Amino acid sequence: LKLPSEVESQFGQTVRQLQSERKLNDERLEKATRRLDETSKASPDTKPSKELEAALREYRAAQAELHQLQNKEISELRKILGPQKLARYLVVK
């Protein structure tokens, strides 16, 4: 992207923070997926249990958080890079 050093520093810091948040979200999604697997196998042909419903809510919340992180990435990086360089970053990413 050929950024000035000040912008590059801010960009790097923001990307690292977003990656950290994304890693936590990935772990949460993985945990929610395992829980879905376990609870759906427990009673495959019966009415959904409270545990299964809770697992579905947990998974949905983790998915919603992922969507928020994606939007946050775009808005935060747009402030740093501007629309032209953000577009290039998104294409290359």
PDB file with one MODEL, atoms N, CA, C and O in Angstrom:
MODEL        1
ATOM      1  N   LEU A   1       0.805  -1.214   0.000  1.00  0.00           N
ATOM      2  CA  LEU A   1       0.000   0.000   0.000  1.00  0.00           C
ATOM      3  C   LEU A   1       0.843   1.272   0.000  1.00  0.00           C
ATOM      4  O   LEU A   1       0.333   2.357  -0.279  1.00  0.00           O
ATOM      5  N   LYS A   2       2.125   1.142   0.311  1.00  0.00           N
ATOM      6  CA  LYS A   2       3.044   2.288   0.327  1.00  0.00           C
ATOM      7  C   LYS A   2       2.518   3.423   1.212  1.00  0.00           C
ATOM      8  O   LYS A   2       2.107   4.478   0.728  1.00  0.00           O
ATOM      9  N   LEU A   3       2.545   3.170   2.517  1.00  0.00           N
ATOM     10  CA  LEU A   3       2.031   4.134   3.484  1.00  0.00           C
ATOM     11  C   LEU A   3       3.163   4.897   4.141  1.00  0.00           C
ATOM     12  O   LEU A   3       4.253   4.356   4.327  1.00  0.00           O
ATOM     13  N   PRO A   4       2.913   6.164   4.499  1.00  0.00           N
ATOM     14  CA  PRO A   4       3.893   6.899   5.305  1.00  0.00           C
ATOM     15  C   PRO A   4       4.081   6.181   6.650  1.00  0.00           C
ATOM     16  O   PRO A   4       3.167   5.503   7.120  1.00  0.00           O
ATOM     17  N   SER A   5       5.234   6.325   7.255  1.00  0.00           N
ATOM     18  CA  SER A   5       5.546   5.567   8.474  1.00  0.00           C
ATOM     19  C   SER A   5       4.537   5.800   9.596  1.00  0.00           C
ATOM     20  O   SER A   5       4.190   4.861  10.312  1.00  0.00           O
ATOM     21  N   GLU A   6       4.066   7.023   9.761  1.00  0.00           N
ATOM     22  CA  GLU A   6       3.082   7.309  10.813  1.00  0.00           C
ATOM     23  C   GLU A   6       1.785   6.552  10.552  1.00  0.00           C
ATOM     24  O   GLU A   6       1.207   5.971  11.471  1.00  0.00           O
ATOM     25  N   VAL A   7       1.332   6.558   9.321  1.00  0.00           N
ATOM     26  CA  VAL A   7       0.098   5.856   8.948  1.00  0.00           C
ATOM     27  C   VAL A   7       0.312   4.345   9.051  1.00  0.00           C
ATOM     28  O   VAL A   7      -0.563   3.611   9.510  1.00  0.00           O
ATOM     29  N   GLU A   8       1.484   3.898   8.619  1.00  0.00           N
ATOM     30  CA  GLU A   8       1.806   2.466   8.680  1.00  0.00           C
ATOM     31  C   GLU A   8       1.761   1.966  10.120  1.00  0.00           C
ATOM     32  O   GLU A   8       1.259   0.874  10.383  1.00  0.00           O
ATOM     33  N   SER A   9       2.278   2.753  11.043  1.00  0.00           N
ATOM     34  CA  SER A   9       2.275   2.385  12.453  1.00  0.00           C
ATOM     35  C   SER A   9       0.846   2.263  12.980  1.00  0.00           C
ATOM     36  O   SER A   9       0.504   1.283  13.643  1.00  0.00           O
ATOM     37  N   GLN A  10       0.034   3.239  12.690  1.00  0.00           N
ATOM     38  CA  GLN A  10      -1.364   3.227  13.131  1.00  0.00           C
ATOM     39  C   GLN A  10      -2.119   2.071  12.478  1.00  0.00           C
ATOM     40  O   GLN A  10      -2.911   1.395  13.135  1.00  0.00           O
ATOM     41  N   PHE A  11      -1.879   1.848  11.204  1.00  0.00           N
ATOM     42  CA  PHE A  11      -2.494   0.751  10.470  1.00  0.00           C
ATOM     43  C   PHE A  11      -2.115  -0.590  11.105  1.00  0.00           C
ATOM     44  O   PHE A  11      -2.983  -1.426  11.357  1.00  0.00           O
ATOM     45  N   GLY A  12      -0.833  -0.791  11.360  1.00  0.00           N
ATOM     46  CA  GLY A  12      -0.359  -2.035  11.954  1.00  0.00           C
ATOM     47  C   GLY A  12      -0.962  -2.293  13.323  1.00  0.00           C
ATOM     48  O   GLY A  12      -1.362  -3.415  13.634  1.00  0.00           O
ATOM     49  N   GLN A  13      -1.026  -1.262  14.128  1.00  0.00           N
ATOM     50  CA  GLN A  13      -1.604  -1.397  15.463  1.00  0.00           C
ATOM     51  C   GLN A  13      -3.077  -1.782  15.374  1.00  0.00           C
ATOM     52  O   GLN A  13      -3.537  -2.649  16.117  1.00  0.00           O
ATOM     53  N   THR A  14      -3.807  -1.156  14.485  1.00  0.00           N
ATOM     54  CA  THR A  14      -5.227  -1.450  14.322  1.00  0.00           C
ATOM     55  C   THR A  14      -5.437  -2.862  13.807  1.00  0.00           C
ATOM     56  O   THR A  14      -6.309  -3.579  14.297  1.00  0.00           O
ATOM     57  N   VAL A  15      -4.652  -3.265  12.831  1.00  0.00           N
ATOM     58  CA  VAL A  15      -4.769  -4.620  12.278  1.00  0.00           C
ATOM     59  C   VAL A  15      -4.458  -5.668  13.349  1.00  0.00           C
ATOM     60  O   VAL A  15      -5.154  -6.679  13.442  1.00  0.00           O
ATOM     61  N   ARG A  16      -3.430  -5.438  14.149  1.00  0.00           N
ATOM     62  CA  ARG A  16      -3.102  -6.386  15.227  1.00  0.00           C
ATOM     63  C   ARG A  16      -4.237  -6.488  16.243  1.00  0.00           C
ATOM     64  O   ARG A  16      -4.563  -7.581  16.706  1.00  0.00           O
ATOM     65  N   GLN A  17      -4.832  -5.359  16.587  1.00  0.00           N
ATOM     66  CA  GLN A  17      -5.953  -5.370  17.535  1.00  0.00           C
ATOM     67  C   GLN A  17      -7.135  -6.134  16.949  1.00  0.00           C
ATOM     68  O   GLN A  17      -7.764  -6.936  17.639  1.00  0.00           O
ATOM     69  N   LEU A  18      -7.431  -5.888  15.695  1.00  0.00           N
ATOM     70  CA  LEU A  18      -8.542  -6.588  15.038  1.00  0.00           C
ATOM     71  C   LEU A  18      -8.260  -8.090  14.944  1.00  0.00           C
ATOM     72  O   LEU A  18      -9.169  -8.899  15.130  1.00  0.00           O
ATOM     73  N   GLN A  19      -7.027  -8.466  14.660  1.00  0.00           N
ATOM     74  CA  GLN A  19      -6.668  -9.882  14.595  1.00  0.00           C
ATOM     75  C   GLN A  19      -6.841 -10.553  15.952  1.00  0.00           C
ATOM     76  O   GLN A  19      -7.284 -11.699  16.034  1.00  0.00           O
ATOM     77  N   SER A  20      -6.494  -9.846  16.996  1.00  0.00           N
ATOM     78  CA  SER A  20      -6.665 -10.374  18.344  1.00  0.00           C
ATOM     79  C   SER A  20      -8.146 -10.604  18.645  1.00  0.00           C
ATOM     80  O   SER A  20      -8.525 -11.650  19.172  1.00  0.00           O
ATOM     81  N   GLU A  21      -8.964  -9.634  18.311  1.00  0.00           N
ATOM     82  CA  GLU A  21     -10.410  -9.766  18.519  1.00  0.00           C
ATOM     83  C   GLU A  21     -10.974 -10.901  17.661  1.00  0.00           C
ATOM     84  O   GLU A  21     -11.833 -11.657  18.114  1.00  0.00           O
ATOM     85  N   ARG A  22     -10.495 -11.017  16.438  1.00  0.00           N
ATOM     86  CA  ARG A  22     -10.966 -12.072  15.535  1.00  0.00           C
ATOM     87  C   ARG A  22     -10.582 -13.449  16.062  1.00  0.00           C
ATOM     88  O   ARG A  22     -11.354 -14.400  15.946  1.00  0.00           O
ATOM     89  N   LYS A  23      -9.379 -13.556  16.646  1.00  0.00           N
ATOM     90  CA  LYS A  23      -8.943 -14.836  17.212  1.00  0.00           C
ATOM     91  C   LYS A  23      -9.866 -15.259  18.352  1.00  0.00           C
ATOM     92  O   LYS A  23     -10.258 -16.422  18.444  1.00  0.00           O
ATOM     93  N   LEU A  24     -10.204 -14.317  19.207  1.00  0.00           N
ATOM     94  CA  LEU A  24     -11.129 -14.629  20.304  1.00  0.00           C
ATOM     95  C   LEU A  24     -12.486 -15.056  19.760  1.00  0.00           C
ATOM     96  O   LEU A  24     -13.109 -15.984  20.275  1.00  0.00           O
ATOM     97  N   ASN A  25     -12.934 -14.374  18.720  1.00  0.00           N
ATOM     98  CA  ASN A  25     -14.217 -14.731  18.122  1.00  0.00           C
ATOM     99  C   ASN A  25     -14.147 -16.112  17.466  1.00  0.00           C
ATOM    100  O   ASN A  25     -15.098 -16.888  17.561  1.00  0.00           O
ATOM    101  N   ASP A  26     -13.044 -16.421  16.811  1.00  0.00           N
ATOM    102  CA  ASP A  26     -12.880 -17.745  16.201  1.00  0.00           C
ATOM    103  C   ASP A  26     -12.962 -18.840  17.262  1.00  0.00           C
ATOM    104  O   ASP A  26     -13.578 -19.882  17.040  1.00  0.00           O
ATOM    105  N   GLU A  27     -12.345 -18.602  18.400  1.00  0.00           N
ATOM    106  CA  GLU A  27     -12.403 -19.572  19.494  1.00  0.00           C
ATOM    107  C   GLU A  27     -13.829 -19.720  20.004  1.00  0.00           C
ATOM    108  O   GLU A  27     -14.279 -20.827  20.302  1.00  0.00           O
ATOM    109  N   ARG A  28     -14.529 -18.614  20.103  1.00  0.00           N
ATOM    110  CA  ARG A  28     -15.919 -18.648  20.555  1.00  0.00           C
ATOM    111  C   ARG A  28     -16.798 -19.409  19.552  1.00  0.00           C
ATOM    112  O   ARG A  28     -17.658 -20.195  19.950  1.00  0.00           O
ATOM    113  N   LEU A  29     -16.580 -19.176  18.265  1.00  0.00           N
ATOM    114  CA  LEU A  29     -17.330 -19.897  17.235  1.00  0.00           C
ATOM    115  C   LEU A  29     -17.034 -21.394  17.277  1.00  0.00           C
ATOM    116  O   LEU A  29     -17.941 -22.217  17.155  1.00  0.00           O
ATOM    117  N   GLU A  30     -15.781 -21.733  17.448  1.00  0.00           N
ATOM    118  CA  GLU A  30     -15.409 -23.145  17.519  1.00  0.00           C
ATOM    119  C   GLU A  30     -16.076 -23.823  18.713  1.00  0.00           C
ATOM    120  O   GLU A  30     -16.597 -24.933  18.597  1.00  0.00           O
ATOM    121  N   LYS A  31     -16.054 -23.152  19.850  1.00  0.00           N
ATOM    122  CA  LYS A  31     -16.696 -23.693  21.051  1.00  0.00           C
ATOM    123  C   LYS A  31     -18.200 -23.851  20.833  1.00  0.00           C
ATOM    124  O   LYS A  31     -18.787 -24.862  21.220  1.00  0.00           O
ATOM    125  N   ALA A  32     -18.814 -22.854  20.218  1.00  0.00           N
ATOM    126  CA  ALA A  32     -20.257 -22.913  19.966  1.00  0.00           C
ATOM    127  C   ALA A  32     -20.592 -24.036  18.989  1.00  0.00           C
ATOM    128  O   ALA A  32     -21.614 -24.705  19.140  1.00  0.00           O
ATOM    129  N   THR A  33     -19.747 -24.243  18.000  1.00  0.00           N
ATOM    130  CA  THR A  33     -19.971 -25.315  17.028  1.00  0.00           C
ATOM    131  C   THR A  33     -19.865 -26.682  17.700  1.00  0.00           C
ATOM    132  O   THR A  33     -20.686 -27.565  17.451  1.00  0.00           O
ATOM    133  N   ARG A  34     -18.860 -26.854  18.546  1.00  0.00           N
ATOM    134  CA  ARG A  34     -18.731 -28.129  19.281  1.00  0.00           C
ATOM    135  C   ARG A  34     -19.953 -28.368  20.162  1.00  0.00           C
ATOM    136  O   ARG A  34     -20.461 -29.486  20.248  1.00  0.00           O
ATOM    137  N   ARG A  35     -20.411 -27.320  20.804  1.00  0.00           N
ATOM    138  CA  ARG A  35     -21.584 -27.446  21.680  1.00  0.00           C
ATOM    139  C   ARG A  35     -22.819 -27.809  20.861  1.00  0.00           C
ATOM    140  O   ARG A  35     -23.628 -28.630  21.291  1.00  0.00           O
ATOM    141  N   LEU A  36     -22.968 -27.207  19.694  1.00  0.00           N
ATOM    142  CA  LEU A  36     -24.077 -27.565  18.805  1.00  0.00           C
ATOM    143  C   LEU A  36     -24.010 -29.042  18.436  1.00  0.00           C
ATOM    144  O   LEU A  36     -25.017 -29.749  18.466  1.00  0.00           O
ATOM    145  N   ASP A  37     -22.820 -29.492  18.092  1.00  0.00           N
ATOM    146  CA  ASP A  37     -22.637 -30.889  17.709  1.00  0.00           C
ATOM    147  C   ASP A  37     -23.038 -31.813  18.851  1.00  0.00           C
ATOM    148  O   ASP A  37     -23.781 -32.774  18.653  1.00  0.00           O
ATOM    149  N   GLU A  38     -22.544 -31.519  20.031  1.00  0.00           N
ATOM    150  CA  GLU A  38     -22.827 -32.364  21.194  1.00  0.00           C
ATOM    151  C   GLU A  38     -24.317 -32.375  21.541  1.00  0.00           C
ATOM    152  O   GLU A  38     -24.892 -33.438  21.774  1.00  0.00           O
ATOM    153  N   THR A  39     -24.932 -31.212  21.575  1.00  0.00           N
ATOM    154  CA  THR A  39     -26.339 -31.151  21.986  1.00  0.00           C
ATOM    155  C   THR A  39     -27.278 -31.695  20.914  1.00  0.00           C
ATOM    156  O   THR A  39     -28.340 -32.228  21.236  1.00  0.00           O
ATOM    157  N   SER A  40     -26.903 -31.568  19.654  1.00  0.00           N
ATOM    158  CA  SER A  40     -27.781 -32.100  18.605  1.00  0.00           C
ATOM    159  C   SER A  40     -27.714 -33.620  18.543  1.00  0.00           C
ATOM    160  O   SER A  40     -28.684 -34.262  18.141  1.00  0.00           O
ATOM    161  N   LYS A  41     -26.587 -34.204  18.931  1.00  0.00           N
ATOM    162  CA  LYS A  41     -26.460 -35.663  18.948  1.00  0.00           C
ATOM    163  C   LYS A  41     -27.160 -36.277  20.150  1.00  0.00           C
ATOM    164  O   LYS A  41     -27.549 -37.445  20.113  1.00  0.00           O
ATOM    165  N   ALA A  42     -27.323 -35.505  21.207  1.00  0.00           N
ATOM    166  CA  ALA A  42     -27.904 -36.022  22.443  1.00  0.00           C
ATOM    167  C   ALA A  42     -29.349 -36.479  22.244  1.00  0.00           C
ATOM    168  O   ALA A  42     -29.772 -37.484  22.815  1.00  0.00           O
ATOM    169  N   SER A  43     -30.094 -35.743  21.440  1.00  0.00           N
ATOM    170  CA  SER A  43     -31.493 -36.122  21.202  1.00  0.00           C
ATOM    171  C   SER A  43     -31.866 -35.762  19.766  1.00  0.00           C
ATOM    172  O   SER A  43     -32.584 -34.789  19.536  1.00  0.00           O
ATOM    173  N   PRO A  44     -31.381 -36.544  18.799  1.00  0.00           N
ATOM    174  CA  PRO A  44     -31.542 -36.168  17.395  1.00  0.00           C
ATOM    175  C   PRO A  44     -32.978 -36.181  16.871  1.00  0.00           C
ATOM    176  O   PRO A  44     -33.295 -35.441  15.941  1.00  0.00           O
ATOM    177  N   ASP A  45     -33.839 -36.999  17.442  1.00  0.00           N
ATOM    178  CA  ASP A  45     -35.187 -37.131  16.887  1.00  0.00           C
ATOM    179  C   ASP A  45     -36.285 -36.589  17.785  1.00  0.00           C
ATOM    180  O   ASP A  45     -37.470 -36.800  17.524  1.00  0.00           O
ATOM    181  N   THR A  46     -35.898 -35.902  18.828  1.00  0.00           N
ATOM    182  CA  THR A  46     -36.904 -35.396  19.754  1.00  0.00           C
ATOM    183  C   THR A  46     -36.996 -33.882  19.658  1.00  0.00           C
ATOM    184  O   THR A  46     -36.255 -33.235  18.918  1.00  0.00           O
ATOM    185  N   LYS A  47     -37.916 -33.347  20.419  1.00  0.00           N
ATOM    186  CA  LYS A  47     -38.073 -31.893  20.497  1.00  0.00           C
ATOM    187  C   LYS A  47     -36.757 -31.278  20.967  1.00  0.00           C
ATOM    188  O   LYS A  47     -36.096 -31.832  21.845  1.00  0.00           O
ATOM    189  N   PRO A  48     -36.366 -30.126  20.384  1.00  0.00           N
ATOM    190  CA  PRO A  48     -35.096 -29.505  20.789  1.00  0.00           C
ATOM    191  C   PRO A  48     -35.051 -29.235  22.298  1.00  0.00           C
ATOM    192  O   PRO A  48     -36.005 -28.718  22.879  1.00  0.00           O
ATOM    193  N   SER A  49     -33.950 -29.588  22.901  1.00  0.00           N
ATOM    194  CA  SER A  49     -33.788 -29.383  24.337  1.00  0.00           C
ATOM    195  C   SER A  49     -33.419 -27.930  24.629  1.00  0.00           C
ATOM    196  O   SER A  49     -33.070 -27.164  23.731  1.00  0.00           O
ATOM    197  N   LYS A  50     -33.506 -27.580  25.890  1.00  0.00           N
ATOM    198  CA  LYS A  50     -33.098 -26.237  26.312  1.00  0.00           C
ATOM    199  C   LYS A  50     -31.609 -26.029  26.037  1.00  0.00           C
ATOM    200  O   LYS A  50     -31.182 -24.927  25.692  1.00  0.00           O
ATOM    201  N   GLU A  51     -30.831 -27.088  26.191  1.00  0.00           N
ATOM    202  CA  GLU A  51     -29.396 -27.006  25.936  1.00  0.00           C
ATOM    203  C   GLU A  51     -29.119 -26.723  24.462  1.00  0.00           C
ATOM    204  O   GLU A  51     -28.238 -25.930  24.128  1.00  0.00           O
ATOM    205  N   LEU A  52     -29.876 -27.377  23.584  1.00  0.00           N
ATOM    206  CA  LEU A  52     -29.704 -27.150  22.158  1.00  0.00           C
ATOM    207  C   LEU A  52     -30.110 -25.724  21.788  1.00  0.00           C
ATOM    208  O   LEU A  52     -29.423 -25.061  21.012  1.00  0.00           O
ATOM    209  N   GLU A  53     -31.203 -25.266  22.333  1.00  0.00           N
ATOM    210  CA  GLU A  53     -31.639 -23.888  22.067  1.00  0.00           C
ATOM    211  C   GLU A  53     -30.586 -22.890  22.552  1.00  0.00           C
ATOM    212  O   GLU A  53     -30.299 -21.905  21.872  1.00  0.00           O
ATOM    213  N   ALA A  54     -30.017 -23.145  23.718  1.00  0.00           N
ATOM    214  CA  ALA A  54     -28.964 -22.262  24.246  1.00  0.00           C
ATOM    215  C   ALA A  54     -27.730 -22.313  23.348  1.00  0.00           C
ATOM    216  O   ALA A  54     -27.093 -21.287  23.109  1.00  0.00           O
ATOM    217  N   ALA A  55     -27.396 -23.491  22.855  1.00  0.00           N
ATOM    218  CA  ALA A  55     -26.242 -23.632  21.962  1.00  0.00           C
ATOM    219  C   ALA A  55     -26.479 -22.865  20.660  1.00  0.00           C
ATOM    220  O   ALA A  55     -25.559 -22.238  20.133  1.00  0.00           O
ATOM    221  N   LEU A  56     -27.682 -22.912  20.151  1.00  0.00           N
ATOM    222  CA  LEU A  56     -28.013 -22.162  18.934  1.00  0.00           C
ATOM    223  C   LEU A  56     -27.901 -20.658  19.163  1.00  0.00           C
ATOM    224  O   LEU A  56     -27.403 -19.935  18.300  1.00  0.00           O
ATOM    225  N   ARG A  57     -28.360 -20.185  20.318  1.00  0.00           N
ATOM    226  CA  ARG A  57     -28.235 -18.754  20.644  1.00  0.00           C
ATOM    227  C   ARG A  57     -26.766 -18.349  20.748  1.00  0.00           C
ATOM    228  O   ARG A  57     -26.366 -17.287  20.272  1.00  0.00           O
ATOM    229  N   GLU A  58     -25.973 -19.212  21.376  1.00  0.00           N
ATOM    230  CA  GLU A  58     -24.537 -18.938  21.530  1.00  0.00           C
ATOM    231  C   GLU A  58     -23.869 -18.851  20.148  1.00  0.00           C
ATOM    232  O   GLU A  58     -23.054 -17.961  19.906  1.00  0.00           O
ATOM    233  N   TYR A  59     -24.210 -19.759  19.265  1.00  0.00           N
ATOM    234  CA  TYR A  59     -23.642 -19.751  17.913  1.00  0.00           C
ATOM    235  C   TYR A  59     -24.060 -18.501  17.153  1.00  0.00           C
ATOM    236  O   TYR A  59     -23.246 -17.860  16.488  1.00  0.00           O
ATOM    237  N   ARG A  60     -25.329 -18.169  17.260  1.00  0.00           N
ATOM    238  CA  ARG A  60     -25.826 -16.973  16.563  1.00  0.00           C
ATOM    239  C   ARG A  60     -25.137 -15.709  17.078  1.00  0.00           C
ATOM    240  O   ARG A  60     -24.805 -14.818  16.297  1.00  0.00           O
ATOM    241  N   ALA A  61     -24.926 -15.633  18.372  1.00  0.00           N
ATOM    242  CA  ALA A  61     -24.249 -14.469  18.961  1.00  0.00           C
ATOM    243  C   ALA A  61     -22.806 -14.374  18.464  1.00  0.00           C
ATOM    244  O   ALA A  61     -22.314 -13.280  18.187  1.00  0.00           O
ATOM    245  N   ALA A  62     -22.138 -15.506  18.354  1.00  0.00           N
ATOM    246  CA  ALA A  62     -20.757 -15.505  17.858  1.00  0.00           C
ATOM    247  C   ALA A  62     -20.714 -15.082  16.387  1.00  0.00           C
ATOM    248  O   ALA A  62     -19.799 -14.372  15.969  1.00  0.00           O
ATOM    249  N   GLN A  63     -21.699 -15.519  15.608  1.00  0.00           N
ATOM    250  CA  GLN A  63     -21.778 -15.108  14.203  1.00  0.00           C
ATOM    251  C   GLN A  63     -22.036 -13.604  14.095  1.00  0.00           C
ATOM    252  O   GLN A  63     -21.446 -12.928  13.252  1.00  0.00           O
ATOM    253  N   ALA A  64     -22.912 -13.088  14.945  1.00  0.00           N
ATOM    254  CA  ALA A  64     -23.212 -11.653  14.938  1.00  0.00           C
ATOM    255  C   ALA A  64     -21.963 -10.845  15.310  1.00  0.00           C
ATOM    256  O   ALA A  64     -21.711  -9.783  14.741  1.00  0.00           O
ATOM    257  N   GLU A  65     -21.195 -11.353  16.256  1.00  0.00           N
ATOM    258  CA  GLU A  65     -19.956 -10.679  16.658  1.00  0.00           C
ATOM    259  C   GLU A  65     -18.950 -10.670  15.501  1.00  0.00           C
ATOM    260  O   GLU A  65     -18.250  -9.679  15.292  1.00  0.00           O
ATOM    261  N   LEU A  66     -18.883 -11.758  14.763  1.00  0.00           N
ATOM    262  CA  LEU A  66     -17.992 -11.814  13.600  1.00  0.00           C
ATOM    263  C   LEU A  66     -18.384 -10.746  12.582  1.00  0.00           C
ATOM    264  O   LEU A  66     -17.523 -10.061  12.030  1.00  0.00           O
ATOM    265  N   HIS A  67     -19.662 -10.611  12.341  1.00  0.00           N
ATOM    266  CA  HIS A  67     -20.155  -9.596  11.405  1.00  0.00           C
ATOM    267  C   HIS A  67     -19.778  -8.188  11.902  1.00  0.00           C
ATOM    268  O   HIS A  67     -19.350  -7.343  11.117  1.00  0.00           O
ATOM    269  N   GLN A  68     -19.939  -7.952  13.183  1.00  0.00           N
ATOM    270  CA  GLN A  68     -19.561  -6.667  13.773  1.00  0.00           C
ATOM    271  C   GLN A  68     -18.075  -6.386  13.593  1.00  0.00           C
ATOM    272  O   GLN A  68     -17.680  -5.261  13.286  1.00  0.00           O
ATOM    273  N   LEU A  69     -17.257  -7.411  13.785  1.00  0.00           N
ATOM    274  CA  LEU A  69     -15.811  -7.244  13.623  1.00  0.00           C
ATOM    275  C   LEU A  69     -15.454  -6.892  12.185  1.00  0.00           C
ATOM    276  O   LEU A  69     -14.569  -6.070  11.947  1.00  0.00           O
ATOM    277  N   GLN A  70     -16.134  -7.504  11.236  1.00  0.00           N
ATOM    278  CA  GLN A  70     -15.874  -7.195   9.830  1.00  0.00           C
ATOM    279  C   GLN A  70     -16.237  -5.745   9.526  1.00  0.00           C
ATOM    280  O   GLN A  70     -15.502  -5.049   8.827  1.00  0.00           O
ATOM    281  N   ASN A  71     -17.365  -5.298  10.050  1.00  0.00           N
ATOM    282  CA  ASN A  71     -17.761  -3.899   9.859  1.00  0.00           C
ATOM    283  C   ASN A  71     -16.809  -2.943  10.562  1.00  0.00           C
ATOM    284  O   ASN A  71     -16.486  -1.877  10.037  1.00  0.00           O
ATOM    285  N   LYS A  72     -16.359  -3.332  11.759  1.00  0.00           N
ATOM    286  CA  LYS A  72     -15.417  -2.507  12.507  1.00  0.00           C
ATOM    287  C   LYS A  72     -14.106  -2.373  11.741  1.00  0.00           C
ATOM    288  O   LYS A  72     -13.524  -1.289  11.689  1.00  0.00           O
ATOM    289  N   GLU A  73     -13.643  -3.462  11.150  1.00  0.00           N
ATOM    290  CA  GLU A  73     -12.409  -3.422  10.369  1.00  0.00           C
ATOM    291  C   GLU A  73     -12.525  -2.393   9.249  1.00  0.00           C
ATOM    292  O   GLU A  73     -11.621  -1.580   9.057  1.00  0.00           O
ATOM    293  N   ILE A  74     -13.606  -2.425   8.527  1.00  0.00           N
ATOM    294  CA  ILE A  74     -13.785  -1.493   7.413  1.00  0.00           C
ATOM    295  C   ILE A  74     -13.837  -0.052   7.912  1.00  0.00           C
ATOM    296  O   ILE A  74     -13.176   0.821   7.350  1.00  0.00           O
ATOM    297  N   SER A  75     -14.604   0.200   8.949  1.00  0.00           N
ATOM    298  CA  SER A  75     -14.733   1.590   9.416  1.00  0.00           C
ATOM    299  C   SER A  75     -13.438   2.114  10.039  1.00  0.00           C
ATOM    300  O   SER A  75     -13.063   3.264   9.813  1.00  0.00           O
ATOM    301  N   GLU A  76     -12.752   1.275  10.825  1.00  0.00           N
ATOM    302  CA  GLU A  76     -11.501   1.712  11.454  1.00  0.00           C
ATOM    303  C   GLU A  76     -10.406   1.953  10.408  1.00  0.00           C
ATOM    304  O   GLU A  76      -9.687   2.951  10.469  1.00  0.00           O
ATOM    305  N   LEU A  77     -10.291   1.041   9.465  1.00  0.00           N
ATOM    306  CA  LEU A  77      -9.240   1.197   8.460  1.00  0.00           C
ATOM    307  C   LEU A  77      -9.552   2.317   7.476  1.00  0.00           C
ATOM    308  O   LEU A  77      -8.636   2.925   6.924  1.00  0.00           O
ATOM    309  N   ARG A  78     -10.811   2.591   7.255  1.00  0.00           N
ATOM    310  CA  ARG A  78     -11.165   3.710   6.376  1.00  0.00           C
ATOM    311  C   ARG A  78     -10.694   5.025   6.986  1.00  0.00           C
ATOM    312  O   ARG A  78     -10.227   5.915   6.274  1.00  0.00           O
ATOM    313  N   LYS A  79     -10.819   5.145   8.317  1.00  0.00           N
ATOM    314  CA  LYS A  79     -10.356   6.355   9.004  1.00  0.00           C
ATOM    315  C   LYS A  79      -8.846   6.540   8.825  1.00  0.00           C
ATOM    316  O   LYS A  79      -8.361   7.664   8.701  1.00  0.00           O
ATOM    317  N   ILE A  80      -8.125   5.446   8.813  1.00  0.00           N
ATOM    318  CA  ILE A  80      -6.667   5.502   8.718  1.00  0.00           C
ATOM    319  C   ILE A  80      -6.203   5.649   7.274  1.00  0.00           C
ATOM    320  O   ILE A  80      -5.342   6.476   6.971  1.00  0.00           O
ATOM    321  N   LEU A  81      -6.776   4.847   6.391  1.00  0.00           N
ATOM    322  CA  LEU A  81      -6.282   4.766   5.016  1.00  0.00           C
ATOM    323  C   LEU A  81      -6.988   5.675   4.025  1.00  0.00           C
ATOM    324  O   LEU A  81      -6.399   6.079   3.022  1.00  0.00           O
ATOM    325  N   GLY A  82      -8.247   5.999   4.298  1.00  0.00           N
ATOM    326  CA  GLY A  82      -9.052   6.695   3.300  1.00  0.00           C
ATOM    327  C   GLY A  82      -9.672   5.669   2.354  1.00  0.00           C
ATOM    328  O   GLY A  82      -9.262   4.508   2.337  1.00  0.00           O
ATOM    329  N   PRO A  83     -10.648   6.093   1.575  1.00  0.00           N
ATOM    330  CA  PRO A  83     -11.385   5.125   0.749  1.00  0.00           C
ATOM    331  C   PRO A  83     -10.555   4.445  -0.349  1.00  0.00           C
ATOM    332  O   PRO A  83     -10.743   3.256  -0.605  1.00  0.00           O
ATOM    333  N   GLN A  84      -9.646   5.172  -0.997  1.00  0.00           N
ATOM    334  CA  GLN A  84      -8.860   4.583  -2.086  1.00  0.00           C
ATOM    335  C   GLN A  84      -7.965   3.450  -1.602  1.00  0.00           C
ATOM    336  O   GLN A  84      -7.982   2.355  -2.164  1.00  0.00           O
ATOM    337  N   LYS A  85      -7.190   3.715  -0.566  1.00  0.00           N
ATOM    338  CA  LYS A  85      -6.256   2.705  -0.066  1.00  0.00           C
ATOM    339  C   LYS A  85      -7.001   1.585   0.662  1.00  0.00           C
ATOM    340  O   LYS A  85      -6.556   0.438   0.645  1.00  0.00           O
ATOM    341  N   LEU A  86      -8.114   1.901   1.291  1.00  0.00           N
ATOM    342  CA  LEU A  86      -8.922   0.857   1.907  1.00  0.00           C
ATOM    343  C   LEU A  86      -9.413  -0.108   0.834  1.00  0.00           C
ATOM    344  O   LEU A  86      -9.379  -1.324   1.026  1.00  0.00           O
ATOM    345  N   ALA A  87      -9.863   0.422  -0.281  1.00  0.00           N
ATOM    346  CA  ALA A  87     -10.332  -0.433  -1.375  1.00  0.00           C
ATOM    347  C   ALA A  87      -9.207  -1.352  -1.844  1.00  0.00           C
ATOM    348  O   ALA A  87      -9.434  -2.542  -2.062  1.00  0.00           O
ATOM    349  N   ARG A  88      -7.997  -0.814  -2.001  1.00  0.00           N
ATOM    350  CA  ARG A  88      -6.854  -1.637  -2.425  1.00  0.00           C
ATOM    351  C   ARG A  88      -6.551  -2.717  -1.388  1.00  0.00           C
ATOM    352  O   ARG A  88      -6.293  -3.869  -1.738  1.00  0.00           O
ATOM    353  N   TYR A  89      -6.583  -2.337  -0.112  1.00  0.00           N
ATOM    354  CA  TYR A  89      -6.338  -3.291   0.972  1.00  0.00           C
ATOM    355  C   TYR A  89      -7.351  -4.421   0.918  1.00  0.00           C
ATOM    356  O   TYR A  89      -6.977  -5.588   1.041  1.00  0.00           O
ATOM    357  N   LEU A  90      -8.618  -4.102   0.738  1.00  0.00           N
ATOM    358  CA  LEU A  90      -9.666  -5.125   0.728  1.00  0.00           C
ATOM    359  C   LEU A  90      -9.524  -6.056  -0.478  1.00  0.00           C
ATOM    360  O   LEU A  90      -9.783  -7.255  -0.375  1.00  0.00           O
ATOM    361  N   VAL A  91      -9.118  -5.508  -1.604  1.00  0.00           N
ATOM    362  CA  VAL A  91      -8.920  -6.325  -2.806  1.00  0.00           C
ATOM    363  C   VAL A  91      -7.764  -7.297  -2.594  1.00  0.00           C
ATOM    364  O   VAL A  91      -7.862  -8.475  -2.939  1.00  0.00           O
ATOM    365  N   VAL A  92      -6.672  -6.796  -2.025  1.00  0.00           N
ATOM    366  CA  VAL A  92      -5.479  -7.620  -1.818  1.00  0.00           C
ATOM    367  C   VAL A  92      -5.707  -8.632  -0.703  1.00  0.00           C
ATOM    368  O   VAL A  92      -5.221  -9.761  -0.774  1.00  0.00           O
ATOM    369  N   LYS A  93      -6.433  -8.235   0.305  1.00  0.00           N
ATOM    370  CA  LYS A  93      -6.680  -9.093   1.463  1.00  0.00           C
ATOM    371  C   LYS A  93      -7.366 -10.342   1.024  1.00  0.00           C
ATOM    372  O   LYS A  93      -7.666 -11.204   1.850  1.00  0.00           O
TER     373      LYS A  93
ENDMDL
END
